[in-house]
Each structure stands twice: as structure tokens, then as C-alpha cells.
């Protein structure tokens, strides 16, 4: 992509001029049938890059294909989808039959049911995550071929490349949004009121709008969880130890402030304190043990 940028960037008098020069360079480099610009991870574009993509589309310098996580298109590009000239095509998660057929085609033999269930649970039907899981499992020997059928041996969940793919989803988050998703990852599911008290209402609202949180009613409570099963695992493992410790203590203090009225509250409180390196009080341990 760097080769398509103007050679003399210094002659651009302003960011707008740079956008115009880049669009001209793309138009000049286009073959006779036109140019298609692929933008992967469009939800991670910064403001300048978003402005460039919007100008490229509106000026006709190229046709653009955007790939964004969970339809999280940047706000500046949303009008291009809603009003044209862009069309949104949602890639739905793979269903059980599709996943089984795809795995068999990639591996050259069918996959046994329990392994398919694990792949479906870990990938969430996401094609990219499934691809990385299969590659990691084949590379480290987790997948074994027995009597003409593949099965997973051991409990390995994912590979390093998959962790990097998932981490990219959160790499450029505003610190306030990052705090919200990290707190939720450590809690598993968290009461929205508790998150609002720790990270602020605006941060929780922004996380929901960015589709980083899924909210659901639980009795009289509104609870939040991360939208994909791999997110919590990767965030927990990549989180700095001190940050994780402080988050767990903050969650535990906020949970104690609610009175731990529900059955799972005391279990979560005890787990948070133990994982933070603190010793829960005798009453908390006994109450949590009694509610298992």
C-alpha cells in the first residue's frame, strides 16, 4: 500500500491535500478495468485513514471492499453504507453442518463430533478464527487422524497466531473502553450497574455501541458479556499482571458493595479475591462453599 502513496509527501500542504494527492495517485495507478482497494480490519482505521477511504469512494478513484468486525464500521464510513454507494454484506457465523463440511474439506477427512463441538464453541462460527484454530491444532499435533477421522487430543484451545488476531480487535481501543472489556473479561459476565460504577456510564455505553459488549436481562439486572468466547480468554492472558490484580480488587470491592445478593455473587467474589492474591474472609469462603 505504501507504493501507492505520493512519493513526495512533504508537498502536501495539509491532511486534506494529502488525501487528494493519494486519490489521484490511486486513479493514475488503476488498470483499465479500475482498481479495487481492500481494507481489512476497517473498524481499526484512524480518523485520517477513514477520511481517505471515504474520499476514494466518493471520488471514484477506486472501488473499496471493507472488512470489519461485527459490522463495526467507522462512523465516517457509515453514510457510504446507509446511503450508497457501498453495500453491506454480512457474513453470518458458520452453522454446524457448514462447519463440519468445511473442516472435512480442509483436513481431507471428517472430524468427529466432540471435536467439531469444541471448534464451534471456540471459533463461534467465525471463519477466520476457525482457520487459525485448525492451523494451530495441526501444527502442534492436537489434531490426530484415527481410523479415517480427525479428533482433538488434549485440551489446547488456541494458537499464538489466533491470540494475535483476537488481540488486534482491542489493540487500539481508547483506555476507557479497554478498561470496560478487561473488567468484563475477568468477571465472565458483569452487572452493567457495576461496570458503570467502575468505568463510567459513557465508557460502558460506548463499548455497547462498538459491539464490544452484549447486554441481556437477568431478572431485574442487566448483565454484560463479551461477544465472542475467545475474547475473554485472550484478554485475561494478555493483560499485565498488575492491571489484572487491580481490576479484580476493584470488581471484588464493587461486588461486596452490592451485598452479594445472588447465588453466583459470592462465588465470583471469592474467585476474584483469590486470583488477586488476597485471602477472602472466613465468612465469604464458607458462604461461597455453601452455595456451590
N, C-alpha and C positions, 0 to 999 in steps of 0.2 A: 504494500500500500504506500510505503514511503516513496517509491519510484514514481507514483502518480502525482505527488505533490509538486508545487512550483519549485524549481531549482534555487531561485533566489528569494527566500522567504523574507529577507530583510526589506525588500522593496515594497512589501505590503504596509500601507500607512496605518492600517487599523485591522482589528479582527474581521470586520465586515469585508474589507478589501481582500484579506487572505481567503475568506470563504469564496468570494467572486473569482479570484485567480485560480483557486483549486477547481472550481466547477468548470472554468474554461479549459484547464489542463485535462480534466476528465473527458470533456467533449472532444477535444483535439485528439486524445488517445483512443477514442472509441472506434471499433471496427465499423464496417459499412452497415452491419445489422444492428448497431447500437451496443451499449455497454450495460452490463448487469453488475451492480455493486452489492455484494453480500456483507451484511453487518451482523456478526454473531454477538450474542450477549448484549443486545441493544438496550436492555434495562440498566446496563452499567455505563452507558455513554455519559460523558460530562457535558456541560452546557455548550461548550464550543463545538464539540463533535455532533451534538444533536442539531445545532443550528446549521452545520454544514450538510448533514443528511437531508434536513428539511429543504434547504436551498437546492440541493442536487435534484430532488424530486420535482420541486415546483418549477425549476428552470428547464427541466427536460434533459439535463446533462447525462443522466443515466436512469435506468430502472433500478429500484432498490428492493432487496429482499431482506427483511428484518427478522431475526430470530431472537425472541425474548422469552424469559422465564415466566410461566404462569400469566401470560398476556400482560406483563408489567411494562407496557410501552411508555417511554418518557412522555411527560405531559405535552411537550412542544411538538411531538410527533402524533399525538392522539388525533388532532383535527385531520391529518392526512388520511387516517384510517376511517374516521367517522364521516367525513365529507368527501372523501376521494382525494387524490386518485389511487390511494392504496386500498387493498382488500385484505381483510384479516382472515386467515385460515387457521383454525385451532386444531392442533394435533392432540387428539384425545389419548389418554393412557391406554396401553395395550390391555385387552381383555385376556382372560385365562386361555382361551383357545388360540388367540393370536400370539400370545407369549410362548405357548408350547410349540406352535408351528415354527416360529422364528428361531427359537433356541435349537430345535431339531435341524433346521436348515443351516444354521451357523456351525453347529457342532458335528453335523453329519450323522447323527443318531438321536433317537428320542431321549428325553430326560424324564427320570422317574418323578412321581407325583410330589413327594415330600420336598425334593429339591426345587421343583417348579414353584411350590408354595413359598419357599424361602426367597427365591428370586423375585417373585411377585411382591412379597412383603417388603423386601429391602429396596427394590427399584421403584415401587409404587406405580409400575407400568410405564415409567419414563424410559424412552428408548435409549437415550444417552447413558443413563445410569445402568441400565441392563447391559449395554455393550461393555462398559467398564468393569462391571461385576464379572461377566463371563471371561473377559481378558485376564483379570486378576486371578480368578479361580483356576484358569487353565495354566497360567504361568507358575503359580506356587503349588500346583498339584492337588488343590482342593477338589477339583472335578476328576473323578475316576470313571473309566469305562468298564463296566462289568456285565457280561452276558448280553452285549449289544445295547446297553442302556447306560446313560450318564447319571451319576449321582454325586452329591456333595459329601465328602468325608471330612469330618472336623467341623468346627464352629466358626471358621473365619467369615467375617461379614463383608469385608470390602478390601480394596487395594489402595495403595498410595495415590495412584492417579485419580481414582474416584474421589478420594478425600480432597484433592486439589480442585477437581471440577466443582464439588459442592462448596468448598471454601470461597471460590470465585464469586459465588452468589452473594456473599456477605462482605467481601474484601473492601469495598468502597463505601460501606454504609456510614452514614452520619453516626457519631458516637452515641447519641441518644437512642437511635434505632438499634444499634448494635447491643446496647445495654438491655433493651426490651427482649430481643431474641435470645440473648445469653441467659437472662433470668428465666425465660420460659423453657429453654433447653435444660437447665438444671432442675427445674421443678417438674418437668414432664408435661403436666398441664397446670395452669396457674389461674387463679381467680383474677378477673380483669381489674376489679377494685384494688387488689393487692398490687398488681403491676402499675396501676395509675399512681398509687401512693409512693412507689419506689422510683419510677422513671418519669412520671408526669403524664397527665392526660394527653397532651399534644403528641408525645412520643408514641404512646400506645395507639392513638388514632392514626398517626402517620404509618405505623407498622401494619395496621389492618388495611389501610388504603393501598399500601405497597404489596399486599398479599403475602406478607411475612408472618401473619398470624391468621388462624382460623378461629372464629368465635362460635360458641354453641351454648344454648341454655342448659343449665344443670339445676333443676329445681328452681329455686329463687336466685340462683347465682348465674353469672355469665362467666364462662371459663374460656381460656385461650390455649391453643396448642400450635406448634409449628406445622406447616402444611405438608411436610414430607418426612417419612420415618427416618431417613438418613441425616436430616439436618441436625437434630438434637445430638446424635452420636458424634458427628464430626465437630460440632461446636464445642461439645464437652471435652473432646480430646485435644482440640487445638487451642483452647482457652488457657492463657497464662495461669499458673497455679495460684498466684496471689489474688488475681482477679476472681477466679472461681471461688476461692475461700471467702473473699469479701462478699461476693454475691450470695453465697449460701448463708452466711451470717445475717445478711440483710433480709433474705427471704424468711429465715427462721424467726427473726425478731418481728417481722410483719405478720407472720402466721400466728405467733403467740399473741399478738395484739388483737387478733380476731376471736380468741378464745378457743380455737381448735374445736369447733362445734361438730364437725363431721367426722365420720369414722376414719377416713383416709388422712385427715389433717394431722393427727398425732403421729401416724406412721411416717408421713412426709417430714414432719418437724424433727423426729428422731434421726431420720436418714440425713437430713441437711446438716444437723449439728455434728453427727459422727463424721460425715465426709469433709466437714470444715476443720476437723481435728479437735473439736470440742466434745466434752463429755456431757450428755444430757442429764438433767436431774433425775433422781430416782423415780419421782412421780411420773415423769414423761416416759421413761423406759417401761415402767410397769403398766402404765395406761396403754402405751403403744403395743406392748406384748399381749395385753388382754384383748386388743381389738384386731389382732391378726386373724 
